[in-house]
Amino acid sequence: MKIPKHVGIIMDGNGRWAKQRGLKRTMGHERGAKVAEDVIQWASDLGIRYLTLYSFSTENWKRPKEEVSFLFSLMVRYLESRLNKIIRENVRVRFTGRIEELPQEVFDVCKRIEEKSKNNSKIDVILAVNYGGRREIVDAVNKIISKGIKEIDIKDISNNLYLPDVPDPELIIRTSGEIRISNFLLWQIAYSELYFTDTLWPDFTKDDLIKAIENYSNRERRFGSISSDEGSEK
């Protein structure tokens, strides 16, 4: 099985999972957070080097204030309570998105976790928080303009993204049966393999992750060239 270096996951379906069980949406988010923790462990064990989890988008601010507040308190609680485990298991936690616009307590926790785990090297877990792909591209362009660059090329954009040192993901997984990208890593996924599953995020298992990677392994990544069985052009 060919293991991708970087996997991105759009974690979708917490609300529907809770609704199907007659539970509050917050219970779906609680369960989803536990699955995210498990996926980090599975990814690390499999040898995945970078794992980006779509945790809170720029559009998620449209949700009820109570739910938004719960999501942030859940994130803070999880990060703080798992800090020792993060360090012990050599996990580096990073954030992508406009985290400076988050509530102060959330921002402070994000920066503290980043600092505490910055020397860890087994797996980089990147949490996309207050993240939007279009916003990232606009921010990159504005950063380039501020440097006085007149003519922009592809490398200029790539080098001015939120985390320019992180390689583009080879595989993007989306749960819950939705077949769309939802403004996630728009620049970086130009040649990513896309995998969609009907499984709701709180039901996502290690077998589901392995199935996605096996599916990826069986694809031929051509990056615009022809396939190997068609021969080669001179």
N, C-alpha and C positions, 0 to 999 in steps of 0.2 A: 504494500500500500504506500503510495507516494504522499508524504506529509507536506502540506503547504506551509510555507514559512510564516505567512500572515493570514489570519482568518478574521473576517468581520461578521458580526451577528446583529441582525435587527430583531430584538427580543420582543415579540408581539403576541398578544393573546391573554394577558393577565386578567383584564376585565371580563372577557368572555368566559374564561375558566371559572372565575368566581360566580358569575351570573348563572352558569349552568348548574352550580351547586347551591344556589340560593344564598350565597355569601356576599359580604360587602366587597367592593372593588379593592379595598385596602388589603383584604386577605389574599387576593390574587397577587398583589404586589409583594406581600411578605413571602409567599411561596416562590414567586419569580426571583426574588433576591437570593433565596437559598439555592435555586437551580443555577443562577449565575455563579455563585461561589463554587458549586460542584463542577461547572463547565471549566472554570479556571484551572481546577485541579486536573481534570481529564485532559485538557489541552496541554498542560505542562507535562503530564505523564507521556503524552503522545509525541512530544518534541516540537510542538508548535512554538515558534519563537515570539510572535506578536499576536495578540488577541484584542480586537477592538469591539467593545460592547456599546451599542446605541442605547444609552441610559436615559437621556432627557433631551428632546429636540427643542429648537427655537419655537416650534409650533405648539409644544406641550403646555406653554403658558396659557393657552386658551382653555385648558381644563379647569374645573372648579377649584377655587383657591384652597379648599380643604384638602383636596387630593394632591395638589402641587406641594402644599406644606408637608403632607404625609410622606410624599416621595423623597423630599429633601431630608426630613428627619430620619427616614429609613436608611438613606445613604450614609448620613453622618454616623448613625448608630452602628451600621455594619462595618464601616471603615475603621472606626475607633476600636470596636470590640475585636476586630480581626488583625490589628496592627502587628501583634507579636507573631501571629501565624504567617502573615505576609513576609515579615523579615526572616523567620525561621525557614520558610520554603523558598527563599531566594526569588521572590516575586517583586518586580518593579511596577509600581502603579503610577500611571501618568494620566493626564486629562487633555482632551482636545475640545475646543469650543470656547465660547466667551465666558469663562468661569469668573472673570472679574465682575460680571454683572449679577452673579448669584448673591443671595443673602450673605452677609458678612461671616456668620458662623460657618456656613457651608464652604465658602471660599477659603477661610482659614484652615479648615480641616483638609481640604483638597491640597493646599500648598504644604501643609505639615506632612501628609502622607507621601507626597512626591519627594520631599526632602529626606524623610526617614528611609525611603526605599530606593533612593537614586543609585546606590552602588550595587543593587541586586541585579543578577544577570541571567537567570534561567529562562524567564519569560517576562515580556513587557505586557502588562494588562492596561489597555488604554480605554478609559471611560469617556465616551462622548457625551458631554453634559452641557446643556444650553448650546447645542451644536446644530448647525445647518450647513449643508454642502454649498449652497449658493452664497451664503454669508461668508464662508471661508474663502471662496474664490474672490469675492468683492474685497474682503479684508486684505488678501494677498496683493491684489492689483493696487489698492490704495497704499500699501506698504512700499510697493515698487515705485509708484509715482512720487512718494515722499523722498525716495533716494535720488530723484532727478533722472531716472531712466526714461528715455523717450520712446524707444521701440522695444516692445515686450515679446519675448519668445517663450517657448514651453518651459525651458529650464528656469526662467525667471519666476514663473508661476509656481512650479514645483518647489523651488528653493525658498519661497516665502509663505508656504502653507503653515498651519499651526505647528505641525511636527514634521519638518522637512527631512529629518534623519530616518523616519520610519518608512520602510519599503511599501509599495502599493500592495494591497491584499490580492492574493491569488484566488481566494474563495470568499464569497459572501453568502451567508445563510439567512433566510427569513422564515420565521415560524408563523403559524396560525392560518395558513392558506391564502394570505394576501400576496398578490404577485405584482409588487411595485417596490421601488427603492426608497421612497419617502425622504428624499433630500439627504441621503447618507453617503458621504465620501464621494461626491459626484465626480470630482477630478481624478481621484485615485483609482476608481473602479472601471476605468476605460476598457481594460482588458481582463477584468476579473471574471471568473466563472461564477454564475449565479445558481443558487440551489434553493428551491422553495419547498416547504413541507407543511402539511395540514396540521401537524402537531402544535398544540398551544404551548406557549413557552413554559408554563408551570409543569407541563407533562414531559418536557424534553429530557431525554435520557442519554447516557453514554452511547448506547446503541444508535440513537438518532444521530449523534455527532459522527460516529464511525461510518454510518451509512452515507452521510453527506460527503465525508472525505473519500470514501470508496468511489462514490459517484464522480467526484472531482478527479480521482486517480485514473478513471477510465476515459477521460476526455483528452483530446489532443489540443494543446494550446499552440495556435499558429501565429498569433499576433499579426494577422493580415497576410501571412504567406499562404502557400498551398499546402495541402496535407501530404504526409510522407508517402502515402500509397498512390499519389498522383504523379510521382516523380519530381524532378527538380528542373527549374527553368535555367537556362544558361544566360 
